Amino acid sequence: MQQAEACGAYFASTGPCFTHIYASPLKRAFSTAQAILNAQPEPKPEFTVSPDVREQHFGIAEGKPWSYRASEVDKDLSREELYQRGIFPILFNREDSFPDGESLNDLQARAERAIKEIVLPYVKEETFSGQGDVHIAIVSHGLCISELVSAVVRSDHFKSSNS
């Protein structure tokens, strides 16, 4: 909580204040976003909880320790048999997921939707108004942030007409 409060204080004392804050519904990011909101001066920015910026969902492996590889005893077991034993090996392919979970490709699609639905409307509004007074904070998680940044880089809206 002290780090979240320090983050809020930092953003309240640097540059323009936020006009919009979007937060993951998961506790740590939500609490950090709330601390940023609390430190903002009046009028407080719009605060929105968005499931599109939550961390990748790991399904049955959520909150469980991962294993780099199965032990010698478990090496010949199928993935399903490993899961039944509570062994969750690291997934190396973007299309793989644990049962009831998201793959990195699923997370990528969600991040692209977040950019289109959260960021781009403000960018378009600013492009037409020219006022330059919209400042958005998105408080998320490591894997989701990586996919959000990649979605921005891939977005046609942000690409230069010279590239």
N, C-alpha and C positions, 0 to 999 in steps of 0.2 A: 504494500500500500504506500510505503514511503517513496518508492521509485515512481509509482503512478502519480502521486501528489507532486513530486519534483518535476515530472514530465509536464503536468498541467501548469505549474508555475512557470516553467521555461517557456512554453508556448504562449502564455498570457503576457510575458514580458518581452517577446521578440516579434518584430514585424507586425503586420496586420493581424487582427483577430480572426478566428474562424467564423464563417457564416453558416457552415453546415458540418455536423459531425455524424459519421456513420460508424456503427460498431457491430462487431460480431456478438451473437447472443451468448457466447461462452464466457464464463465468469471472469477470467483474467483480462481479456481484451475489453469486455464490457466495463469492468471496474476502472481500467485505465482511461477509457473514453469518458466515463462519468467524472473522473478526476480532472480531465482536460476541460470538460464542460463546466464543472464547478469553479474552475480558476478563470474562466473567460468573463470579461466585464459584461455588464448589462448593455444592451439587450442580449440575452444568451442566444447562442446559435441554435438552429434547428437540430434536434437530436433524433436519429433514426437507428433502430436496431435492424440489421439486415442479415438474414441467413445466408445470403450470397457471399458474405465476407467471412464466414466461419471457417475454421480449419478443416482440412480433409477429414472425412468421416471414415474411420477404420473398421466399422462394422463389429463383428465378433471379437476383433483384436483391440477394440477401443479400450485404452487404459491398461492393457496387458504388456508385459515386457516382450520385446522382439528378440529373436535369436539370429545371429549372423548366418548360422547353418545348423542343421540338425546334428546331433552327436553321432558317433559311430553306430550306436545301438539303433538310432532312429533314421539313419540315412536312406534306408530302402522303403520307408513309409510314404504313402501318398500324402498330398497336402491335406486332404480331408482327415486322414488318420493323425497327422501331426496336430491339426486343429483340435481334434477330440482329446488329445493328450495335453492340450494347453500350450503347444509349441507354435509360435508364429514367426516363421522365417521372413527375413527381409524380402520385399518384392522388388525386383530389379527392372521390370518393364512398366511402361506408362499405362498399359492397358490392363494390368493385373490389379485385382482388389481382393480383400478378404470378404467372405460372405457377408451380405447386408451392408457392405461398405462401398466407398467410392474409389475409383482408380484415379491416377493423376490426370488422365484424359477427361474424366468426369469433372474433376476440380478445375481443369483448364476451361471447360465449357461454362462452368458456373462463374469463374473469374471474368471471362469474356462478357457474360450477361451483366455482371456487376459494372464493368466499365461502360457498357452501352446504356445501362439504365440509371447508373448513379453519376458517373463522371461526364459522359458526353452531353447530356442535356444542359449542364452548366457551361461547358465549353462552347456549345452552340449559342447559348444565350449571351455569353460574353462576346463572342465573335460578332453578333449582330448589334449588341448594345454598346460595345466599346468602353464600358465603364471600368472594367478590370478590378471589381471589388468583391469577387467571389473567391473564397478560400475554404477548401474542403479538407477535412481530416477523415481518413479511413483507418480505423483501428482494428487490426486483424491479427493473423498468426503467420509464422514463418513460411510454410509451404504455400498458403494462400497468397501471401504477399508476393512470393516469387512468381506465381501464376498471374497475379494482377499486373505486375510490372511487365511481364512477357506479353500480356494482352494489350497493354498500352503500346508497346514497341511494335506489335503486329498490326495494330489498328490503322486502317487506311486514313482515318481522320487526322492522325498525328504525323503521317509521313509527309516529307517535303515533296513538292511537285518536281524537284530536281532529281529525286532518287529513283 
